[in-house]
Amino acid sequence: MKSLKFISLFILLAVASMEVNAQRSLSIGDEAPMLDHSVEDINGRSITLSQTAQQNGILVVFSCNTCPLVSRWEDRIKAAANTARLNNIGMLVLNPNERIRERGESLSDMKRRATKQTYNFLYASDKDHVIADAFGATRTPEVFLFDGSLKLVYKGSIDDNANNASAVKNQYLEDAIQALASGTEIEVKRSTPKGCPIKRNE
């Protein structure tokens, strides 16, 4: 009987913890948190979100080296970087996979991948996943687009088909960037991120 009560309590605590984490997720209209928190990029530079933001806002992408879905979306992440740059939107890609830093997610691993894949954006380590926690990010890749006032205007997935770029029906991120830059309403403000779970410290 005691063991049953213990199991029930454990389940309740686990559910409560999940609910707390869910409540931490940023909502559309929220201001970007952790703006002045420094992260280290693959070249050893210390950078912040506020330094990276440009006139029309900032795109924050949580990504990594080891998730197969990141690999499938990688070219489209680079395309988003070009679109953001052309529209005066800063971009920062953060790797929050703290639990497996020594298994393919270290800064040196990140630098190797960035070189091999010719990354055209800032790539930095989100040490102890503190920014991911503040954003309520759960997956890699997962994107958060903020406007010039650093208010959240889109969050979620890059598009609706990781496996086949030519079969994409909804270019969520591309459409959101174009709408933001042109001052028009973003039609789809949120979508479900589909990627690998962030490897947080246990």
Secondary structure per residue as TSV (DSSP state, phi and psi in degrees):
chain	resnum	aa	ss	phi	psi
A	1	M	-	360.0	-42.9
A	2	K	H	-63.7	-40.2
A	3	S	H	-64.7	-35.9
A	4	L	H	-64.9	-42.2
A	5	K	H	-63.6	-39.3
A	6	F	H	-63.9	-44.2
A	7	I	H	-62.9	-42.3
A	8	S	H	-62.3	-42.3
A	9	L	H	-64.0	-41.8
A	10	F	H	-60.6	-44.1
A	11	I	H	-63.3	-43.0
A	12	L	H	-62.0	-42.3
A	13	L	H	-66.0	-39.0
A	14	A	H	-63.9	-43.8
A	15	V	H	-64.3	-42.3
A	16	A	H	-61.8	-40.9
A	17	S	H	-63.2	-41.3
A	18	M	H	-62.7	-38.9
A	19	E	H	-66.9	-40.2
A	20	V	H	-62.3	-44.3
A	21	N	H	-62.4	-38.8
A	22	A	H	-64.8	-36.8
A	23	Q	H	-68.0	-20.9
A	24	R	T	-79.2	-13.4
A	25	S	S	-63.3	133.9
A	26	L	-	-62.5	144.7
A	27	S	-	-104.6	156.2
A	28	I	T	-57.2	131.0
A	29	G	T	99.2	-15.3
A	30	D	-	-70.2	148.7
A	31	E	B	-79.4	146.0
A	32	A	-	-61.1	126.7
A	33	P	S	-85.4	172.7
A	34	M	-	56.1	35.4
A	35	L	T	-63.3	-31.9
A	36	D	T	-108.3	15.4
A	37	H	-	-79.4	125.9
A	38	S	-	-83.7	137.5
A	39	V	E	-125.8	157.6
A	40	E	E	-100.6	127.3
A	41	D	E	-89.9	179.6
A	42	I	T	-68.4	-12.0
A	43	N	T	-101.9	10.4
A	44	G	S	81.9	9.7
A	45	R	-	-87.8	146.8
A	46	S	E	-94.4	122.6
A	47	I	E	-134.1	159.9
A	48	T	-	-129.1	165.2
A	49	L	H	-63.0	-42.0
A	50	S	H	-64.4	-33.8
A	51	Q	H	-71.1	-30.3
A	52	T	H	-83.8	-27.9
A	53	A	-	-60.8	144.9
A	54	Q	B	-118.4	-172.1
A	55	Q	T	-53.4	-41.9
A	56	N	T	-98.5	7.0
A	57	G	B	126.9	-157.3
A	58	I	E	-150.1	142.6
A	59	L	E	-108.0	121.9
A	60	V	E	-110.9	126.1
A	61	V	E	-121.5	127.0
A	62	F	E	-92.2	122.8
A	63	S	-	-145.0	-175.1
A	64	C	-	-163.7	-174.6
A	65	N	S	-100.0	-21.6
A	66	T	S	-110.1	-7.1
A	67	C	-	-83.0	125.9
A	68	P	H	-58.9	-33.2
A	69	L	H	-70.8	-31.8
A	70	V	H	-60.6	-44.6
A	71	S	H	-59.2	-40.9
A	72	R	H	-69.7	-29.9
A	73	W	H	-93.9	-3.2
A	74	E	H	-55.9	-46.2
A	75	D	H	-62.9	-33.4
A	76	R	H	-76.2	-27.4
A	77	I	H	-66.9	-41.4
A	78	K	H	-65.8	-37.3
A	79	A	H	-64.6	-38.9
A	80	A	H	-63.4	-35.7
A	81	A	H	-62.8	-41.6
A	82	N	H	-64.1	-44.7
A	83	T	H	-62.9	-42.8
A	84	A	H	-61.7	-45.3
A	85	R	H	-61.3	-43.8
A	86	L	H	-64.2	-21.9
A	87	N	T	-110.8	22.3
A	88	N	T	56.8	43.7
A	89	I	-	-118.8	124.3
A	90	G	E	-71.6	164.4
A	91	M	E	-146.9	135.0
A	92	L	E	-137.1	125.3
A	93	V	E	-104.4	126.4
A	94	L	E	-117.0	136.8
A	95	N	E	-104.4	109.0
A	96	P	-	-98.4	7.4
A	97	N	-	-77.4	67.7
A	98	E	G	-64.3	-36.0
A	99	R	G	-66.5	-23.3
A	100	I	G	-122.0	35.3
A	101	R	G	-55.0	-40.1
A	102	E	G	-86.2	7.3
A	103	R	G	-125.5	49.7
A	104	G	T	106.9	1.3
A	105	E	T	-121.9	16.2
A	106	S	S	-73.7	168.2
A	107	L	H	-59.6	-38.6
A	108	S	H	-67.1	-38.0
A	109	D	H	-63.4	-41.6
A	110	M	H	-62.6	-42.2
A	111	K	H	-64.8	-41.5
A	112	R	H	-61.0	-43.7
A	113	R	H	-66.1	-42.4
A	114	A	H	-60.2	-39.7
A	115	T	H	-68.6	-46.7
A	116	K	H	-62.7	-40.1
A	117	Q	T	-95.4	6.7
A	118	T	T	49.4	57.5
A	119	Y	-	-61.8	140.1
A	120	N	-	-117.0	32.6
A	121	F	S	-148.1	164.0
A	122	L	E	-71.2	132.0
A	123	Y	E	-127.1	119.5
A	124	A	E	-135.6	160.1
A	125	S	E	-90.1	125.9
A	126	D	-	-91.0	81.8
A	127	K	G	-59.0	131.3
A	128	D	G	59.2	20.7
A	129	H	G	46.5	36.9
A	130	V	H	-70.0	-36.1
A	131	I	H	-74.0	-40.7
A	132	A	H	-58.3	-40.1
A	133	D	H	-64.9	-42.7
A	134	A	H	-65.8	-33.1
A	135	F	H	-81.3	-22.2
A	136	G	T	78.6	24.9
A	137	A	-	-70.1	143.9
A	138	T	-	-125.5	-16.2
A	139	R	E	-133.9	161.3
A	140	T	E	-125.3	123.9
A	141	P	S	-84.3	152.0
A	142	E	E	-147.2	134.4
A	143	V	E	-117.7	148.4
A	144	F	E	-135.6	119.3
A	145	L	E	-110.3	126.3
A	146	F	E	-116.2	146.9
A	147	D	-	-83.9	-172.2
A	148	G	T	-63.7	-21.6
A	149	S	T	-91.6	6.2
A	150	L	-	61.9	36.8
A	151	K	B	-101.8	140.3
A	152	L	E	-68.7	127.2
A	153	V	E	-119.1	-18.4
A	154	Y	E	-154.3	143.0
A	155	K	E	-148.5	150.7
A	156	G	E	133.8	-127.0
A	157	S	-	-97.4	163.5
A	158	I	S	-73.5	-47.8
A	159	D	-	-157.5	-165.9
A	160	D	S	-104.8	14.2
A	161	N	-	-152.6	96.7
A	162	A	S	-68.3	-34.9
A	163	N	S	-77.7	-28.6
A	164	N	-	-143.0	102.1
A	165	A	G	-61.3	-32.9
A	166	S	G	-74.8	-13.3
A	167	A	G	-100.9	7.4
A	168	V	-	-65.5	132.7
A	169	K	S	-104.9	-28.7
A	170	N	-	-129.0	109.4
A	171	Q	-	-90.0	73.3
A	172	Y	H	-52.5	-53.8
A	173	L	H	-69.0	-47.0
A	174	E	H	-57.2	-46.0
A	175	D	H	-63.8	-39.2
A	176	A	H	-66.2	-41.4
A	177	I	H	-63.5	-45.1
A	178	Q	H	-63.9	-41.2
A	179	A	H	-66.4	-43.1
A	180	L	H	-59.7	-46.1
A	181	A	H	-66.4	-32.0
A	182	S	H	-91.0	-4.5
A	183	G	T	77.0	19.5
A	184	T	-	-101.3	166.7
A	185	E	-	-68.1	133.9
A	186	I	-	-80.2	118.3
A	187	E	S	-70.7	-46.7
A	188	V	-	-108.0	109.3
A	189	K	-	-93.5	-15.7
A	190	R	B	-151.6	146.9
A	191	S	-	-143.9	166.4
A	192	T	-	-81.7	121.2
A	193	P	-	-68.5	132.8
A	194	K	-	-121.6	104.8
A	195	G	S	-164.1	-159.5
A	196	C	E	-89.2	142.4
A	197	P	E	-59.1	140.2
A	198	I	-	-62.5	134.4
A	199	K	-	-88.4	83.8
A	200	R	-	-81.0	156.6
A	201	N	-	-61.2	141.8
A	202	E	-	-90.1	360.0
